[in-house]
């Protein structure tokens, strides 16, 4: 099921059917995200005419392209390579005409990879804010609100720089609700949020920011591009892969195996450990009472949970959710689960997620691990690694965010 979910969002499948017609003038390709290089490769293979372009992806996620340059940079905390790539992308769309076309290839991870701090903000300052937000428990929408308002390229600014050319964005969604403004922090769409909203997020999570960031967020001149801006009049947005479509692909696999799929939601948010508790309670309800469906069935869900880092562990929202589920199930027979990120990276780890079985708690004890203690320390990666139950895919070169499957058998 996990493989089917990832395959459904592969750029080779979803990019070609969504390409626009060639323009009278030039075609320029820009892009950012963990899937952007694979999207560029798929575009090149299907594009009938000349084109040039630059995309930036995560280290290790590049694929060979002939006409589009692929740059690698850091994720989830931006680095100098991301800043240089963003500058070059902006330069590549200068001086375009109404006859020209810009194709923007946008996917999850673009917020960090397309890193161009606002005037007066250093990369170090932006890195500090990014790290603090990632550890704060803020939702991805809240984090991206701040990112848009300390950026010189997000929040519609990239599309505005393309004016008067036509802009067509092809996006692979990795955010709950598939809101374009939150996919890579919306570099090609208008931003309805404000600097005041960004300040509210920082206040809500008690995030202390450097003076340069405070100054930017105190000036209305740094506001992002708003709805109705004439520079975005010729900007079009197409979402070509979503978490929901990935869950539907997984559901089809379950049906083929004679297992009833229940898609709970494609947009679950909240603390990962809290989501794990809820999933455990639903799974137990199925096992003990046959509700909301009789076994064998599988509970499918997606979205993007968060982890408020309290301990000294390595984090990872999918493995933290899964370990919480394990603790909640307390060895309930007949329940198996997988939680993993469809991009192959759970947090900052080169590990997609993990699997759990009815004997996970006991095997953990046999390996000297305590599930409750590791959960409290945010150290679920260490727990599942000790058992050999990590899911390691390598870069999948797509990203439709979290994938969770809880299988309740009738045995």
Secondary structure, DSSP 8 states (H G I E B T S, - for coil): -HHHHHHHT-HHHHSGGG-----SS-EEEEEESTTHHHHHHHHHHH--S--EEEEEEETT-----SSEEEEEE-SSS--HHHHHHHHHHHHHTTT--TT-EEEEEEETTHHHHS--B-TT--HHHHHHHHHHHHTTT--HHHHHHHHHHTBSSTTTHHHHHHTTSEEEEEEE--SGGG-GGGGGG-TTS-----HHHHHHHHHHTT----HHHHHHTT-GGG----TT-GGGTTEEEEEEE-HHHHHHHHHHHHHHTT-EEEEEEEEE-SBHHHHHHHHHHHHHHHHHH--SS-SSEEEEEEE--B----SSS---HHHHHHHHHHHHHTT-TTEEEEEEETTS-STTSS--EEEE-TTHHHHHHHTT--HHHHHHTT-HHHHHHHHT-EE-----S----EEEEEEE---
